[in-house]
Amino acid sequence: MIHLNEEAARCLLCYDAPCGEKVARAIRAARFDNLWTAVELFNQLSEEELVQGEKACIHYDKPIRIAELAKEVESQKSKVESTLRSLTATLQDRPEDCKTANAVRPSQSDCKTGTEALPSLEINFCDMVCENPFFLASSAICTNYEMVARALEAGWAGVFYKTITKGEIREVSPRFDAVRKEGTPFVGFRNMEQLSENPYTKDFDILRRLKENYPTKRIIASIMGQTEEEWIELAKMAEAAGCDAVELNFSCPQMKLTGLGSDIGQNSELVLFYTHFVTEAVKIPVIPKMTPNVKTLTTPALASFFGGAKGISAINTIKSITMSHESEVSGKITVSGYSGKAVKPIALRMVYEMADNPVLHKAGIEKHVDISGIGGIETWRDALEFIQLGCRNVQVCTAVMQYGNRIIDDLKLGLQTYMKHHGYNKLEEMVGKELPNFVRPSGLDRETMVYPKIDRDVCIGCGRCYVSCQDGGHQAISFGDDRKPQINGSKCVGCHLCRLVCPTGAIGLAKRVAKRSSR
């Protein structure tokens, strides 16, 4: 018996795939939560191809159990179908969340990976028609023509090119560090990178060539000036180079000079003034990039709106510290930016603040300013969460640094398959879909609860749930000689700590019921 996600995550995602490109593609689909594509791809492989792929695996520990992984992917399909049937019943009580409840249940024809069977991902962002919502974020992943061209050819819809400045940039070494947990790929990523080291004239020539050679892609220049004149000059150069839009970097957390980067983003007056200066100077859309290093994004977002912004990018990296000696620069450390999967909940909260804020609604911002979501996007589900909170565009950086441009395949296919299964014809229909379900803490249901439900066939008897409940919960689980946990309903409060720590997914949800009277 293997655990699907755990075994898929063991794959090293080798550059040249000794196991075979078809096998590697199937494993990658499973790795990045694209189950229906994984089912389709594994079904196309013969038993001999699976066996030969396993023999060729060069894993440092032991080969990926590819044949078993294929069987587990197939077995998970029935579980997904069961979940979708349950979702159908739920959506019949909340019909506004799905166009038709019957559209939720996939048929065999829905499992096709061919684009002819899947909805289009085309969406309008800042008056730009984009082939899909996935863009490269302004960062180390887009610093020259060749690497951006490879990404565009792989299927990314556009790029926010690495921030261009007239000032001299000299980077430090090393400049990256990572936060890991229990041997997993890094969940958090720290970087001390600043802006493009290229001469600014060279960068604008690169942008010009990119737009000429990839006219259907969206090429966006990210810029940072030190004065009003510099902001205007750089924006005009971006427009002259044929860029579709210009992003204003008000958010880099590690500039060596004061008055730049996040120093601007933390000052709403400067956000307003510089946004206004640029929007008055160019005709292409202007998109300020917000810093998360503020109490709330409401004020700077409002300043961007009144400054004439067509869109807002959020968020840039979070100021942080890691203490690894390997990442010291000549024995010194500094505060720098934190990104990766770990920052996604923070990014989602800040996107929500802009997308569903009474002050901004009163100003009409949601009708005039589109949001580009950034922060911890690795899978299509991550992207979906940003879209459901109001984003029309998402930017990816750290995941590309970790896994390469090839993740675009599963980002697109996963999102398209979700749309197909849930009856959506256009990506537009999902934008902001979850906003009506958000309430203040005082508005949450406190009269009912959901008990955890243990699948004893899946449970392996490790006792992790028992330990956590005893030492961090409500002592509602007993652990007997049969090594199977038992839930004490009189003590259980439905906190679901046990479900979160279970390594095999043996603990799920029971039906929601009324709470017992405490009197």
QUIHUCOR-V285969 format. One record per run of one state. SS is the DSSP state (~ for helix, > for strand, _ for the rest). FROM is the first residue (numbers start at 1). TO is the last residue. Records with the same first field share a line. If there is no record, write none. Layout:
# QUIHUCOR-V285969
SS: FROM-TO ; FROM-TO
This chain:
# QUIHUCOR-V285969
_: 1-3 ; 11-20 ; 32-34 ; 44-46 ; 57-65 ; 94-94 ; 98-100 ; 105-107 ; 112-114 ; 118-122 ; 126-127 ; 131-133 ; 137-144 ; 155-157 ; 161-163 ; 165-175 ; 180-187 ; 192-199 ; 214-217 ; 224-227 ; 241-244 ; 250-261 ; 266-267 ; 282-284 ; 290-297 ; 307-310 ; 315-317 ; 321-324 ; 328-328 ; 330-331 ; 333-335 ; 340-340 ; 356-357 ; 364-364 ; 369-369 ; 375-379 ; 389-390 ; 397-397 ; 404-404 ; 422-426 ; 431-434 ; 438-440 ; 444-447 ; 455-463 ; 473-476 ; 480-484 ; 488-496 ; 502-506 ; 515-519
~: 4-10 ; 21-31 ; 35-43 ; 47-56 ; 66-93 ; 95-97 ; 101-104 ; 108-111 ; 115-117 ; 145-154 ; 200-213 ; 228-240 ; 262-265 ; 268-281 ; 298-306 ; 325-327 ; 341-355 ; 358-363 ; 365-368 ; 380-388 ; 398-403 ; 405-421 ; 427-430 ; 435-437 ; 441-443 ; 464-472 ; 497-501
>: 123-125 ; 128-130 ; 134-136 ; 158-160 ; 164-164 ; 176-179 ; 188-191 ; 218-223 ; 245-249 ; 285-289 ; 311-314 ; 318-320 ; 329-329 ; 332-332 ; 336-339 ; 370-374 ; 391-396 ; 448-454 ; 477-479 ; 485-487 ; 507-514
